[in-house]
């Protein structure tokens, strides 16, 4: 054995220390390289701020004001795999998510009730499931149309703010612009059969003027009628249901009239038949004449008395307005003459309620229903007019009485003067 393995035997005969060194050399394997320290959001921001391409640097500039950053989430919360700090694309790292994957990416957190409750218990977690029922979601899922709106088109990535923030893309005054980025783009809308003037029309409409000019944040905007993530709220097929969410009294009168069924049968879009869609104009009594010609005549012949309802309603409303003006003029005339009629003037303001209810009742298409609402108004104006006329009569009576009294006093004074002069004359004659 020794003869055949002289080298090995010689090595084994070495000192124990030397033997250990030989064993270590035989068993040595190169140690794995130390794993690179994983970056944090600060590292991402620091690098991206230095990049010249604004597509890469702007997200780093915007993200500090993003709601996700505000609640402590970082870059890798979205760009990592399930929130982990893994930069390997094979492990799920996303440098730029594909548009078709955006709903699932956002839904990774926003569809998790337990996770979202840590930040905002009131925030709904069904937005993604609703999105898939929308026209946008259906086209994305079934047609692979990646030009449709996804989450980041309405909520710009890296600069998402609470809807109560005036700088938010979904703050009421900004919603028309947000929707208009796509729906006013003729190139993007080409071939979809959708007009691109909705935002322009909305801006001029009574709703747009209330919101954008007068600053009334309660005025409806695009998502008020079309929904948010679902973009098709229940019952949207009926315009009456959509408008009725705000204009409930009108909708109830419209239902009772039986015209909803008739409008459906003739393919007329409910409220929009008279008021249009995005370009809703302010209402006025003169529209009753216009709509009689342009709408009622679609179904009613010229000699059909039912087709004249709007014209008769307008006459009733005009009569009430005239009665208000007449009684107000009478009261103001009495007031200018110094008569106390303030109570009657105050009570006359109640006619406004009657006028409002009567105009709401126009949607019943019934003269009788409208007159039921105008009747209290006529009663108020009649009482006010009577009060004013009584005050004027009182003023005339007082003026005439004052004249008689003045004349009586003058006669007495004249008599006294004559008597005094007669007395003086007698005294002079006696002397």
GULUM-242294 format. One record per residue: residue in three letters; x, y, z of N, C-alpha, C in turn. Coordinates in pm, whole numbers, padded with zeros to 5 digits, always signed. Each point is the difference from the previous one (the first is absolute). Example, Ala and Ser with C-alpha at 12.3 -4.5 7.8 and 13.67 -1.06 7.14 Angstrom:
// GULUM-242294
Ala+01319-00569+00780-00089+00119+00000+00090+00120+00000 Ser-00035+00105-00072+00082+00119+00006-00077+00109+00073 
//
This chain:
// GULUM-242294
Unk+00084-00119+00000-00084+00119+00000+00087+00125+00000 Unk+00102-00004+00089+00090+00117+00005+00074+00020-00130 Unk+00032-00113-00061+00075+00010-00125-00084+00060-00110 Unk-00126-00038-00003-00087+00049-00107-00045+00144+00024 Unk-00008+00048+00122-00046+00136+00029+00104+00074+00082 Unk+00122+00014-00053+00104+00066+00079-00034+00144+00032 Unk-00064+00075-00100-00028+00142+00024-00102+00018+00110 Unk-00104-00080-00004-00106+00012+00100+00052-00039+00136 Unk+00068-00108+00007+00052-00044+00128+00094+00101+00058 Unk+00077+00063-00090+00094+00102+00046-00075+00118+00059 Unk-00111+00035-00067-00078+00113+00050-00062-00031+00133 Unk-00045-00122+00017-00063-00039+00125+00101-00007+00114 Unk+00126-00012-00037+00103-00008+00101+00042+00139+00048 Unk-00054+00102-00063+00036+00135+00042-00051+00031+00139 Unk+00041+00112+00047-00046+00049+00130-00150+00030-00007 Unk-00070-00011+00111-00146+00025+00001-00036+00135-00058 Unk+00075+00104+00026-00034+00133-00054+00006+00004-00151 Unk+00103-00061-00051+00014-00002-00145-00112-00081-00063 Unk-00037-00109+00069-00109-00084-00051-00130+00080-00008 Unk-00027+00086+00097-00123+00081+00001-00001+00096-00118 Unk+00117+00055-00031+00008+00093-00113-00030-00071-00132 Unk+00052-00119-00012-00024-00078-00123-00148-00031-00014 Unk-00065-00040+00112-00144-00033-00003-00082+00122-00038 Unk+00037+00117+00054-00074+00122-00030+00011+00035-00148 Unk+00123-00026-00058+00019+00030-00142-00084-00090-00087 Unk-00010-00128+00039-00078-00096-00079-00149+00034+00006 Unk-00051+00034+00118-00143+00024+00021-00045+00142-00035 Unk+00090+00091-00037-00035+00141-00023-00092+00017-00121 Unk-00099+00085+00019-00088+00041-00110-00010+00152+00006 Unk-00009+00067-00117-00011+00147+00005-00129+00044+00070 Unk+00010+00093+00091-00116+00049+00076-00090+00082-00092 Unk-00135-00009+00016-00091+00080-00083+00021+00149+00026 Unk-00021+00079-00108+00015+00145+00016-00106+00053+00094 Unk+00037+00102+00075-00094+00063+00093-00115+00062-00080 Unk-00129-00029+00037-00117+00054-00071+00001+00153+00007 Unk-00029+00061-00115-00002+00146-00004-00113+00053+00088 Unk+00025+00107+00074-00103+00058+00087-00116+00049-00086 Unk-00120-00039+00036-00118+00038-00076-00028+00148+00020 Unk-00040+00068-00108-00024+00143+00012-00131+00028+00072 Unk-00012+00121+00043-00124+00047+00061-00051+00115-00087 Unk-00119+00051+00034-00060+00104-00084+00090+00122-00014 Unk+00073+00033+00108+00090+00115-00007+00105-00019-00108 Unk+00047-00125-00016+00099-00029-00103-00061+00017-00139 Unk-00123-00048-00015-00068+00013-00130-00013+00147-00037 Unk-00045+00079+00096-00023+00143-00025+00131+00070-00030 Unk+00105-00030+00076+00129+00065-00016+00054-00020-00141 Unk-00014-00121-00053+00052-00027-00134-00089+00061-00107 Unk-00130-00017+00015-00092+00046-00104-00002+00152-00012 Unk+00028+00070+00108+00004+00145-00007+00114+00050-00089 Unk+00103-00083-00017+00117+00039-00078-00016-00030-00148 Unk-00104-00074-00036-00017-00041-00138-00054+00115-00085 Unk+00048+00010-00122-00039+00111-00088-00135-00024-00066 Unk-00040-00126-00014-00128-00031-00064-00113+00031+00099 Unk-00088+00097-00032-00107+00036+00095-00095-00115+00030 Unk-00009-00097-00089-00084-00116+00028+00052-00079+00119 Unk+00128+00013+00028+00061-00072+00110+00023+00088+00123 Unk+00020+00129-00023+00028+00089+00112-00127+00059+00062 Unk-00103+00025-00082-00121+00063+00052-00068-00083+00108 Unk-00009-00134-00015-00061-00079+00109+00067+00022+00135 Unk+00132+00015-00001+00073+00022+00126-00033+00137+00058 Unk-00025+00099-00088-00035+00133+00047-00141+00004+00056 Unk-00091-00075-00060-00141+00006+00038-00034-00088+00119 Unk+00071-00111+00015-00042-00102+00096-00010+00048+00145 Unk+00083+00093+00047-00013+00042+00142-00138+00052+00035 Unk-00075+00057-00096-00134+00050+00029-00108-00104-00030 Unk+00039-00115-00049-00094-00107-00031-00057-00058+00130 Unk-00128-00038-00001-00065-00052+00119+00069-00125+00051 Unk+00057-00080-00092+00070-00122+00043+00125+00034+00080 Unk+00074+00100-00048+00118+00043+00073-00040+00057+00135 Unk-00111+00073+00004-00045+00063+00124-00034-00102+00109 Unk-00046-00119-00041-00035-00102+00100+00114-00098+00024 Unk+00118+00027-00058+00117-00081+00032+00034-00108-00100 Unk-00068-00007-00112+00033-00099-00102+00109+00056-00091 Unk+00087-00090-00049+00112+00044-00081-00008-00049-00142 Unk+00106+00026-00075+00003-00035-00143-00020-00150-00021 Unk+00069-00080+00080-00005-00144-00021-00131-00062+00048 Unk-00084+00078+00067-00132-00051+00037-00080-00034-00124 Unk+00023+00077-00106-00067-00029-00128+00092-00068-00099 Unk+00126+00042-00002+00092-00053-00100+00067-00130+00042 Unk-00010-00035+00129+00053-00128+00045-00102-00110-00019 Unk+00036-00120+00039-00089-00116-00015-00084-00013+00126 Unk-00125+00034-00011-00089-00012+00115+00042+00086+00116 Unk+00073+00108-00030+00041+00090+00107+00138-00032+00054 Unk+00067-00103-00053+00132-00035+00051+00108+00077-00074 Unk+00113+00018+00062+00110+00074-00061+00085-00091-00087 Unk-00056-00050-00106+00071-00088-00091+00011+00069-00135 Unk+00121+00020-00050+00022+00072-00124+00009-00091-00121 Unk-00003-00128+00020+00012-00096-00110-00133-00008-00075 Unk-00004+00035-00129-00125-00010-00076-00061-00138+00006 Unk+00086-00102+00011-00052-00137+00009-00078-00021+00128 Unk+00026+00084+00100-00070-00011+00128-00118+00097+00008 Unk-00024+00073-00110-00117+00087-00002+00030+00148+00002 Unk+00129+00039-00006+00030+00143+00001-00053+00064-00128 Unk-00066+00114+00014-00061+00069-00113+00064+00136-00017 Unk+00071+00019-00109+00053+00135-00023-00106+00087-00064 Unk-00087-00059-00082-00111+00073-00063-00109-00101-00030 Unk-00103-00010+00083-00105-00100-00020-00071+00019-00134 Unk-00034-00107-00065-00077+00007-00123-00141+00049+00031 Unk-00060+00074-00093-00132+00058+00025-00104-00107+00032 Unk+00009-00113-00064-00098-00106+00025+00010-00056+00140 Unk+00114+00024+00067+00020-00054+00135-00031+00101+00110 Unk-00030+00123-00038-00021+00106+00099-00113-00033+00098 Unk-00121-00041-00047-00107-00028+00096+00039-00105+00104 Unk+00067-00107-00046+00042-00104+00094+00106+00053+00096 Unk+00090+00085-00050+00104+00055+00085-00061+00087+00110 Unk-00090+00090-00037-00064+00085+00101-00089-00083+00093 Unk-00064-00100-00059-00089-00084+00079+00070-00089+00100 Unk+00131-00014-00018+00078-00081+00093-00015+00051+00143 Unk-00016+00132+00013-00022+00061+00132-00145+00044+00016 Unk-00052+00065-00103-00131+00063+00011-00116-00098+00001 Unk+00026-00127-00027-00105-00101+00011+00015-00083+00128 Unk+00099+00035+00080+00028-00073+00124-00057+00080+00117 Unk-00115-00043+00049-00067+00073+00107+00083+00013+00125 Unk+00064-00110+00041+00080+00002+00122+00117+00097-00012 Unk+00062+00002-00118+00114+00090-00021-00046+00146-00002 Unk-00109+00028-00071-00045+00138-00014-00052+00059+00130 Unk-00050-00084+00088-00052+00049+00128+00110+00064+00084 Unk+00125-00033-00028+00110+00061+00075+00013+00149-00031 Unk-00049+00038-00118+00019+00137-00045-00131+00080-00004 Unk-00105-00060-00053-00128+00071-00012-00113-00103+00002 Unk-00059-00025+00116-00106-00101+00010-00122+00032-00086 Unk-00017+00127-00036-00119+00037-00077+00018-00019-00150 Unk+00123-00022-00043+00027-00012-00143-00050-00134-00053 Unk-00076+00005-00107-00058-00122-00058+00109-00087-00061 Unk-00023-00129+00001+00098-00093-00055-00056-00078-00119 Unk-00105+00054-00061-00059-00067-00117+00023+00079-00127 Unk+00093+00096+00003+00020+00083-00118+00045-00080-00121 Unk+00091-00095+00022+00051-00078-00113-00108-00090-00058 Unk-00077-00065+00086-00108-00085-00051-00104+00084-00074 Unk-00025+00121+00047-00090+00089-00072+00059+00042-00134 Unk+00130+00026+00000+00065+00043-00124-00020-00102-00110 Unk+00008-00128+00033-00015-00104-00102-00140-00006-00058 Unk-00098+00064+00066-00137+00004-00055-00022+00123-00087 Unk+00095+00093+00002-00015+00124-00076+00034-00024-00147 Unk-00037+00096-00084+00037-00009-00141+00151-00004-00014 Unk+00069+00077+00081+00146+00001-00005+00055-00139+00033 Unk-00044-00055+00111+00051-00130+00043-00035-00112-00096 Unk-00122+00002-00053-00043-00104-00094+00086+00002-00126 Unk+00026+00120-00052+00082+00010-00120+00144-00045+00028 Unk+00050+00032+00117+00137-00041+00034+00009-00151+00014 Unk-00097-00061+00068+00006-00143+00028-00036-00086-00122 Unk-00105+00039-00072-00048-00086-00109+00062+00033-00135 Unk+00036+00127-00019+00055+00041-00130+00150+00027+00005 Unk+00055+00004+00120+00142+00032+00012+00030+00143-00041 Unk-00099+00088+00012+00015+00139-00040+00069+00077+00112 Unk+00130+00021-00016+00078+00067+00105-00005+00152-00011 Unk-00081+00053-00094-00014+00146-00008-00113+00049+00090 Unk-00079-00091+00056-00108+00043+00088+00057+00047+00133 Unk-00082+00072+00075+00045+00053+00129+00022-00111+00101 Unk+00109+00009+00073+00026-00088+00115+00016+00090+00123 Unk+00037-00059+00109+00009+00073+00127+00086+00126-00012 Unk+00116-00014-00065+00097+00111-00002-00041+00113-00093 Unk-00101-00020-00083-00045+00108-00088-00085+00101+00078 Unk-00069-00046+00102-00080+00089+00083+00075+00038+00129 Unk+00087-00090+00045+00080+00023+00121+00147-00007-00041 Unk+00060+00110-00046+00135-00002-00058+00102-00059+00096 Unk+00068-00103-00046+00098-00069+00083+00104+00097+00053 Unk+00039-00020+00126+00102+00077+00070-00048+00137+00046 Unk-00124+00039-00036-00050+00131+00044-00149-00010+00036 Unk-00035-00110+00067-00139-00023+00037-00028+00074+00131 Unk-00105+00082-00003-00036+00080+00118-00142-00035+00043 Unk-00034+00029+00125-00138-00025+00046-00099+00080-00083 Unk-00119-00051-00021-00099+00072-00082-00042+00134+00058 Unk+00031+00023+00127-00033+00130+00063+00108+00105-00025 Unk+00110-00040-00060+00110+00091-00030-00029+00072-00131 Unk-00005+00134-00002-00028+00072-00124+00096-00033-00114 Unk+00117-00055+00033+00096-00038-00105-00022-00142-00049 Unk-00092-00072+00062-00027-00137-00041-00066-00004-00136 Unk+00035-00100-00079-00060-00017-00133-00147-00032+00008 Unk-00047-00045+00117-00142-00033+00015-00071+00096+00094 Unk+00061+00114+00029-00072+00107+00070-00109+00050-00095 Unk-00120+00032+00050-00113+00030-00090+00033+00092-00116 Unk+00069+00111+00027+00026+00095-00108+00101-00052-00101 Unk+00073-00108+00035+00100-00056-00091-00051-00122-00077 Unk-00114-00054+00041-00051-00121-00064-00026+00020-00150 Unk-00065+00109-00044-00021+00017-00144+00130-00004-00080 Unk+00104+00062+00053+00129-00001-00068+00059-00141-00002 Unk-00014-00072+00111+00052-00136+00008-00067-00090-00104 Unk-00132+00004-00005-00072-00082-00098+00026+00050-00142 Unk+00016+00131-00012+00021+00059-00132+00134-00033-00061 Unk+00097-00042+00081+00130-00036-00057-00015-00110-00104 Unk-00096-00089+00022-00026-00105-00098-00119+00036-00088 Unk-00109+00042+00063-00125+00017-00073-00005+00125-00086 Unk+00098+00087+00012+00009+00115-00090+00109-00020-00106 Unk+00062-00117+00002+00107-00034-00094-00061-00069-00122 Unk-00012+00071-00111-00065-00056-00119+00076-00119-00056 Unk+00132+00000+00014+00078-00114-00049-00027-00125+00082 Unk-00002+00016+00131-00024-00114+00088-00143-00052-00012 Unk-00095+00092-00022-00140-00039-00008-00042-00045-00140 Unk+00089+00013-00096-00033-00036-00138-00045-00145-00010 Unk-00110-00022-00069-00050-00135-00020-00082-00055+00113 Unk-00020+00078+00107-00076-00048+00115-00144+00050-00002 Unk-00034+00088-00092-00135+00052-00007-00036+00089+00116 Unk+00102+00063+00063-00022+00088+00115+00040+00141-00038 Unk-00089+00098+00017+00037+00139-00031+00108+00050+00095 Unk+00070+00101-00043+00111+00052+00082-00027+00142+00050 Unk-00128+00041-00002-00032+00135+00044-00076+00002+00132 Unk+00000-00114+00072-00079-00006+00124+00050+00099+00104 Unk+00132+00009+00017+00054+00091+00102-00030+00145-00038 Unk+00013+00032-00127-00030+00135-00046-00147+00034+00028 Unk-00089-00094-00029-00142+00022+00025-00027+00011+00150 Unk+00062-00087+00078-00020+00003+00145+00041+00134+00058 Unk+00112+00054-00048+00050+00128+00051-00102+00111-00017 Unk-00077-00005-00110-00101+00103-00025-00133-00030+00068 Unk-00019-00122+00045-00129-00041+00055-00026+00063+00136 Unk-00124-00013+00046-00036+00055+00131+00081-00068+00110 Unk+00028-00130-00016+00080-00070+00101+00144+00049-00002 Unk+00058+00013-00120+00138+00047-00011+00018+00141+00053 Unk-00096+00086-00026+00008+00137+00049-00007+00005+00153 Unk-00086-00086+00056-00009-00005+00146+00132-00042+00062 Unk+00064-00100-00059+00124-00053+00056+00119+00089-00030 Unk+00022+00029-00128+00123+00063-00043-00001+00152+00015 Unk-00117+00063-00004-00008+00146+00011-00039+00042+00142 Unk-00105-00064+00052-00049+00039+00132+00065-00079+00114 Unk+00077-00105-00035+00071-00075+00102-00087-00087+00088 Unk-00116-00041-00051-00091-00086+00076+00044-00146-00016 Unk+00068-00052+00102+00056-00135-00008-00107-00109+00005 Unk-00126+00038+00027-00107-00099+00001-00057-00022-00140 Unk+00042+00083-00096-00049-00015-00137+00052-00132-00059 Unk-00080-00066-00081+00043-00128-00057+00115+00015-00099 Unk+00091-00098+00003+00107-00006-00099-00011-00135-00071 Unk+00098-00033-00082-00009-00120-00084-00034-00126+00078 Unk+00074-00025+00108-00021-00124+00074-00127+00000+00083 Unk-00065+00117+00018-00127+00003+00070-00104-00076-00079 Unk+00003+00014-00131-00098-00066-00086+00051-00133-00054 Unk+00130-00009-00029+00054-00119-00065+00065-00099+00096 Unk+00006+00036+00127+00061-00091+00096+00150+00018+00005 Unk+00063-00068+00096+00144+00011+00018+00073-00116-00065 Unk+00035-00099+00078+00076-00113-00054-00087-00090-00086 Unk-00128-00009+00035-00087-00086-00080-00041+00066-00130 Unk-00003+00135-00002-00034+00077-00119-00136-00035-00055 Unk-00078-00075+00072-00136-00035-00043-00082-00040+00122 Unk-00044+00097+00081-00075-00032+00121-00131-00069-00032 Unk-00057-00073+00095-00127-00070-00024-00108+00094-00049 Unk-00071-00041-00106-00110+00078-00050+00039+00112-00092 Unk+00129+00006-00039+00043+00111-00085-00065-00007-00138 Unk-00051-00118-00037-00068-00012-00129-00119+00095-00006 Unk-00057+00034+00115-00109+00096+00006+00055+00134+00046 Unk-00006+00098-00090+00049+00133+00036-00076+00054+00119 Unk-00128-00036+00009-00084+00046+00111+00061-00041+00133 Unk+00055-00122+00008+00060-00047+00125+00122+00082+00037 Unk+00078+00038-00100+00122+00076+00026-00034+00140+00046 Unk-00085+00069-00076-00038+00137+00037-00078+00002+00131 Unk-00077-00107+00023-00084-00009+00119+00078-00010+00129 Unk+00130-00032-00008+00081-00005+00121+00007+00137+00067 Unk-00005+00105-00081-00001+00136+00055-00138+00064-00011 Unk-00062-00017-00116-00129+00064-00027-00114-00099+00028 Unk-00012-00039+00125-00093-00107+00036-00146+00041-00018 Unk-00034+00124+00034-00140+00043-00012-00044-00001-00146 Unk+00085+00051-00088-00032-00001-00142-00015-00143-00051 Unk+00091-00087+00046-00005-00140-00044-00128-00068+00045 Unk-00044+00030+00122-00125-00060+00050-00119+00047-00084 Unk-00003+00129-00032-00109+00052-00083+00004-00062-00139 Unk+00120-00019-00052+00015-00061-00133-00051-00144+00002 Unk+00029-00072+00107-00048-00139+00013-00152-00005+00002 Unk-00060+00090+00077-00145-00001+00015-00071+00038-00131 Unk+00070+00073-00085-00062+00044-00125-00019-00114-00099 Unk+00076-00108+00020-00007-00112-00094+00086+00020-00122 Unk+00071+00111-00007+00079+00029-00120+00130-00079-00006 Unk+00048-00050+00113+00125-00077-00007-00019-00121-00091 Unk-00110-00071+00018-00027-00117-00086-00018+00043-00145 Unk-00073+00109-00022-00023+00048-00136+00131+00045-00065 Unk+00084+00067+00078+00129+00043-00054+00084-00121-00040 Unk-00002-00103+00085+00076-00122-00031-00050-00064-00129 Unk-00130-00003-00016-00058-00063-00119+00039+00074-00127 Unk+00018+00130+00011+00033+00080-00118+00149+00031-00009 Unk+00080-00062+00087+00144+00020-00006+00047+00137+00042 Unk-00078+00066+00085+00038+00132+00048+00073-00013+00134 Unk+00115+00065+00017+00083-00019+00120-00044+00079+00122 Unk-00123-00018+00043-00046+00058+00125+00028+00149+00012 Unk+00061+00038+00112+00026+00141+00031+00079+00070-00111 Unk+00094-00074-00060+00086+00059-00103-00078+00040-00124 Unk-00122-00053-00017-00081+00038-00115-00028+00149+00001 Unk-00023+00055+00117-00028+00144+00013+00122+00079+00044 Unk+00087-00061+00079+00108+00077+00063+00138-00029-00057 Unk+00009-00092-00097+00128-00039-00060+00086-00078+00101 Unk+00123-00031-00038+00089-00078+00087+00103+00089+00068 Unk+00112+00019-00066+00108+00078+00061-00027+00150-00006 Unk-00074+00045-00102-00024+00144-00016-00136+00041+00056 Unk-00024-00033+00126-00127+00033+00064-00008+00151+00024 Unk-00102+00062-00057-00013+00145+00011-00090+00038+00117 Unk+00013+00122+00049-00088+00045+00110-00146-00009-00042 Unk-00085-00036+00094-00142-00013-00032-00066+00136+00002 Unk-00108+00012-00077-00080+00122-00003-00139-00037-00048 Unk-00097+00083+00032-00137-00027-00042-00013+00003-00152 Unk+00087+00075-00066-00007+00007-00146+00031-00134-00065 Unk+00075-00085+00071+00031-00133-00055-00126-00084-00018 Unk-00105+00032+00077-00125-00077-00014-00057+00017-00141 Unk+00014+00117-00056-00047+00024-00136+00090-00073-00100 Unk+00132+00012+00022+00095-00064-00089-00017-00151+00000 Unk-00013-00058+00120-00011-00146+00008-00133-00051-00058 Unk-00102+00083+00007-00127-00041-00061+00019-00026-00149 Unk+00080+00087-00063+00022-00013-00144+00100-00110-00033 Unk+00106-00010+00080+00108-00092-00037-00013-00140+00059 Unk-00075-00011+00111-00011-00130+00067-00142-00055-00005 Unk-00095+00077+00052-00138-00049+00007-00054-00038-00137 Unk+00038+00078-00101-00052-00025-00134+00054-00129-00061 Unk+00101-00060+00064+00049-00129-00050-00106-00108+00016 Unk-00086+00018+00101-00103-00101+00027-00141+00056-00016 Unk-00017+00127+00036-00133+00060+00000-00023+00082-00126 Unk-00114-00022-00063-00037+00080-00116-00034+00141+00042 Unk+00003+00091-00094-00023+00141+00030-00135+00025+00064 Unk-00101-00084-00037-00134+00021+00055-00028-00089+00121 Unk+00105-00063+00054-00016-00086+00118+00007+00089+00124 Unk-00110+00009+00076+00002+00088+00119+00106-00039+00101 Unk+00036-00130+00005+00104-00042+00095+00135+00058-00037 Unk+00015+00034-00128+00127+00058-00042+00013+00147+00034 Unk-00107+00058+00054+00002+00142+00035+00021+00022+00150 Unk+00027-00106+00072+00012+00011+00146+00106+00101+00041 Unk+00116-00005-00065+00108+00092+00036-00041+00145-00023 Unk-00073+00026-00107-00042+00138-00028-00097+00050+00106 Unk-00091-00087+00042-00094+00039+00105+00072+00018+00133 Unk+00097-00084+00025+00079+00013+00124+00076+00132+00000 Unk+00055+00037-00114+00073+00127-00007-00094+00117+00030 Unk-00122-00004-00052-00095+00108+00028-00028+00010+00149 Unk-00013-00115+00066-00027+00001+00143+00118+00058+00077 Unk+00123-00040-00039+00119+00052+00067+00016+00150-00027 Unk-00029+00040-00122+00008+00143-00034-00101+00081+00082 Unk-00118-00057+00019-00103+00070+00078+00044+00016+00145 Unk+00063-00104+00054+00048+00009+00138+00111+00104+00011 Unk+00091+00000-00096+00109+00100+00002-00057+00141-00008 Unk-00101+00019-00085-00063+00132-00013-00069+00040+00130 Unk-00065-00096+00065-00067+00028+00127+00100+00041+00107 Unk+00115-00066+00000+00105+00034+00096+00047+00143-00022 Unk+00027+00034-00126+00050+00133-00031-00104+00107+00036 Unk-00129-00029-00028-00105+00097+00029-00014+00024+00149 Unk-00006-00109+00078-00016+00015+00145+00123+00065+00063 Unk+00117-00033-00052+00122+00060+00053+00002+00149-00029 Unk-00041+00039-00121-00003+00143-00035-00098+00076+00089 Unk-00115-00062+00029-00099+00065+00086+00055+00021+00141 Unk+00064-00105+00052+00056+00010+00136+00112+00103+00005 Unk+00086+00002-00100+00112+00095+00000-00051+00143-00013 Unk-00108+00019-00076-00059+00134-00010-00050+00047+00136 Unk-00065-00092+00071-00050+00034+00133+00115+00027+00096 Unk+00105-00080-00011+00116+00017+00088+00068+00134-00026 Unk+00010+00040-00127+00062+00127-00033-00081+00119+00052 Unk-00129-00024+00022-00086+00107+00054+00001+00002+00152 Unk+00083-00089+00059+00014-00001+00144-00092-00096+00072 Unk-00067-00087-00075-00090-00096+00064+00078-00124+00043 Unk-00041-00061+00109+00065-00120+00055-00054-00124-00070 Unk+00082-00058-00093-00041-00121-00073+00114-00102-00004 Unk+00095+00013+00093+00118-00088-00001-00039-00146+00017 Unk-00099-00029+00082-00042-00139+00020-00053-00060-00129 Unk-00081+00078-00072-00056-00049-00127+00110-00023-00103 Unk+00100+00089-00004+00113-00019-00092+00078-00125+00034 Unk+00018-00027+00128+00071-00121+00042-00078-00125-00039 Unk-00128+00000+00024-00083-00116-00034-00006-00025-00150 Unk+00015+00107-00077-00004-00014-00146+00115-00087-00051 Unk+00108-00004+00076+00116-00081-00041-00033-00149-00004 Unk-00106-00041+00073-00037-00142+00000-00050-00046-00137 Unk-00030+00094-00088-00043-00038-00135+00112-00075-00072 Unk+00124+00031+00037+00115-00067-00063-00012-00151+00015 Unk-00043-00046+00117-00018-00144+00021-00105-00057-00094 Unk-00109+00072-00015-00107-00046-00089+00048-00004-00144 Unk+00078+00101-00042+00053+00004-00137+00097-00116-00023 Unk+00083-00027+00099+00097-00111-00013-00071-00133-00013 Unk-00099-00024+00087-00075-00125-00007-00077-00012-00131 Unk-00053+00111-00047-00075-00002-00126+00093-00034-00117 Unk+00118+00057+00000+00094-00029-00109+00051-00143+00008 Unk+00014-00053+00121+00034-00142+00013-00112-00087-00056 Unk-00124+00045+00024-00116-00077-00045-00017+00003-00151 Unk+00075+00084-00069-00004+00001-00147+00029-00139-00054 Unk+00086-00075+00073+00040-00134-00046-00112-00103+00013 Unk-00113+00042+00055-00117-00089+00004-00078+00008-00131 Unk+00032+00101-00083-00070+00022-00128-00150+00020+00022 Unk-00037+00054+00116-00141+00015+00036-00028+00142+00048 Unk-00093+00067-00069-00039+00135+00040-00061-00001+00138 Unk-00084-00101+00028-00067-00008+00129+00101-00012+00114 Unk+00105-00079-00020+00101-00018+00104+00075+00131+00025 Unk+00030+00070-00107+00070+00128+00014-00088+00101+00070 Unk-00127+00005-00038-00091+00097+00063-00022-00030+00147 Unk+00013-00124+00038-00011-00036+00142+00113+00065+00078 Unk+00116+00016-00063+00114+00062+00067-00002+00152-00010 Unk-00058+00053-00108-00004+00147-00013-00111+00061+00084 Unk-00102-00079+00034-00114+00052+00076+00042+00070+00129 Unk+00088-00061+00083+00043+00072+00122+00070+00132-00033 Unk+00072+00004-00111+00067+00123-00040-00099+00109-00034 Unk-00106-00037-00074-00103+00099-00034-00070+00049+00127 Unk-00018-00088+00098-00063+00041+00126+00087+00101+00074 Unk+00129-00023-00001+00092+00092+00068+00002+00135-00070 Unk+00005-00002-00134+00005+00127-00073-00131+00078+00017 Unk-00111-00073+00004-00130+00067+00018-00006+00069+00136 Unk+00049-00070+00103+00001+00058+00133+00094+00121+00006 Unk+00117-00013-00063+00096+00110+00001-00056+00121-00074 Unk-00065-00027-00114-00057+00111-00078-00110+00070+00079 Unk-00082-00080+00069-00108+00058+00081+00056+00084+00112 Unk+00108-00049+00062+00064+00076+00108+00055+00132-00053 Unk+00062-00007-00117+00056+00122-00058-00107+00101-00035 Unk-00109-00049-00058-00108+00091-00037-00068+00060+00124 Unk-00014-00081+00103-00057+00051+00125+00088+00108+00059 Unk+00134-00021-00010+00092+00100+00052-00009+00129-00080 Unk-00019-00015-00132-00015+00120-00083-00130+00074+00033 Unk-00106-00076+00023-00126+00065+00039+00015+00071+00134 Unk+00069-00065+00091+00023+00060+00130+00079+00130-00014 Unk+00097-00004-00090+00079+00120-00022-00087+00111-00058 Unk-00087-00035-00095-00091+00099-00059-00094+00057+00105 Unk-00051-00091+00084-00091+00044+00106+00071+00095+00096 Unk+00121-00036+00034+00075+00086+00092+00030+00135-00065 Unk+00034-00002-00127+00032+00125-00068-00125+00088-00010 Unk-00115-00062-00037-00124+00077-00008-00041+00051+00139 Unk+00011-00086+00101-00034+00041+00136+00088+00114+00047 Unk+00131-00011-00034+00091+00107+00037-00038+00131-00067 Unk-00043-00010-00126-00039+00121-00073-00123+00063+00064 Unk-00100-00084+00035-00121+00051+00065+00034+00062+00134 Unk+00084-00071+00076+00040+00051+00132+00073+00133-00013 Unk+00088+00006-00099+00075+00124-00023-00094+00115-00035 Unk-00098-00031-00087-00096+00102-00038-00081+00048+00120 Unk-00037-00100+00085-00077+00034+00121+00081+00089+00092 Unk+00127-00031+00016+00087+00080+00087+00015+00140-00058 Unk+00015+00008-00132+00015+00131-00063-00125+00086+00019 Unk-00117-00066-00010-00125+00073+00020-00009+00054+00142 Unk+00037-00085+00096-00003+00045+00140+00095+00117+00021 Unk+00119-00014-00059+00099+00108+00015-00053+00130-00061 Unk-00061-00019-00121-00055+00120-00067-00110+00063+00084 Unk-00085-00083+00058-00108+00051+00086+00055+00073+00121 Unk+00102-00057+00058+00062+00064+00117+00060+00134-00037 Unk+00064+00003-00116+00060+00126-00043-00106+00106-00023 Unk-00110-00043-00063-00109+00096-00024-00058+00051+00131 Unk-00017-00089+00097-00055+00039+00129+00094+00095+00073 Unk+00128-00028-00011+00098+00087+00066-00004+00139-00061 Unk-00006+00003-00134-00003+00130-00068-00129+00078+00033 Unk-00110-00080+00008-00128+00067+00036+00008+00059+00140 Unk+00058-00071+00090+00016+00049+00136+00086+00125+00003 Unk+00107-00003-00075+00090+00114-00004-00072+00122-00058 Unk-00085-00025-00100-00074+00111-00063-00098+00062+00100 Unk-00066-00080+00079-00097+00048+00100+00072+00085+00104 Unk+00118-00048+00039+00076+00075+00101+00038+00137-00055 Unk+00044+00004-00123+00039+00127-00059-00123+00091-00014 Unk-00113-00055-00035-00123+00080-00016-00048+00055+00136 Unk+00016-00079+00105-00042+00043+00132+00085+00115+00050 Unk+00123+00002-00040+00086+00107+00044-00041+00133-00067 
//
